[in-house]
Amino acid sequence: MGKFLIDATGLCWIDGSADNVDDLCLHGHTIVYIGNERLEFDATVSATALYLLKTLTEDHIINTDIQMLSCCGHFYIPDKNLENVIISGCGSGIDWTVKHSGEDVVLILESGVEVTVPLKEYRREVYKFADKIENYYKLCSPKNVPDNEFRRNGYIAFWNEWHRRRSI
């Protein structure tokens, strides 16, 4: 079996500050180990965490949605019930496929390298990463939730989906 490890350092908001009440997306220098491969990218770690949480129950196919390590998350697109969100970003980032195979996940890099990780271990690492990101939000001042209905609903849907998926 292979390994999957992920961590982020230098957590900050887009302006580089430790606290910003108007910025909804957290950033950081992200390092991922998939098997023997090391991936590094300055990513929107809040988007990374949510998309990793999605992969606990859903496959993620490379380059069909926002990248797992995305440069940015321009805005959240909520569903009508505010239960799920799609994050729109730019084309910059690092991506990989996550496929479920029984009690395992298969991670497939752009290079074609495939690594199989027990779902239980993968889930533990995803939870550890997501909890680190959420705890940073909790240490900061409460966010100014946008007045714009679309942006407000996107942010609400983001956290609704996050908390639902984190409780799986």
Secondary structure as UniProt FT lines:
FT   STRAND          4..12
FT   TURN            14..15
FT   TURN            21..22
FT   STRAND          27..34
FT   TURN            35..36
FT   STRAND          37..44
FT   HELIX           45..54
FT   TURN            55..57
FT   TURN            62..63
FT   STRAND          69..70
FT   STRAND          75..78
FT   TURN            80..81
FT   STRAND          85..88
FT   STRAND          93..94
FT   STRAND          96..101
FT   TURN            102..103
FT   STRAND          104..109
FT   TURN            110..111
FT   STRAND          114..118
FT   HELIX           119..139
FT   HELIX           149..166
//
